[in-house]
Amino acid sequence: MWLSDFKQTLGELDTLKFQLPNGQFVPEHFHITEVGIVTRNYIDCGGMLRQENKLNLQLWVASDTDHRIKPKNVLDILQLSKKQLDYSNMEVDIEYQQSTIGRYELDFDGAVFQLINTQTACLAPDQCGIPHEKPRVRIYANGLSCNPDSDCC
């Protein structure tokens, strides 16, 4: 989710909820402990230099279970951080501690912000010799079917 979309959505909400990929919710008494610009410079396996810039919000849960952050509070935090960090519209990432620090992409389902698992990928498959995989399909002929995982096709 882009920062402009995040801010617009925050402006339309009364409450703030984040849902993890497993369906559980970040406890309502979370804090936003950091706002940062994360710049990642790297070279992919094909030798191409790449750069990624994201606005990172860190969610943290303490024992103060009466604490609630409102969407307006987040907008205020973003306004303050913009003055200090001087960033522009960029993608928003969320960090949240579970067994390790998880980094999530952000989406909105109309009521709740969804934390989306991030994935690794090869960015230069043609350079690494990774074959293009053909989709596996179930074949039907004369009323019989063949499962692509059965080694009969």
Summary of the structure (lengths in Angstrom):
residues: 153
radius of gyration: 21.1
end to end distance: 41.9
largest distance: 68.9
contacts: 345
relative contact order: 0.21
helix: 18%
strand: 37%
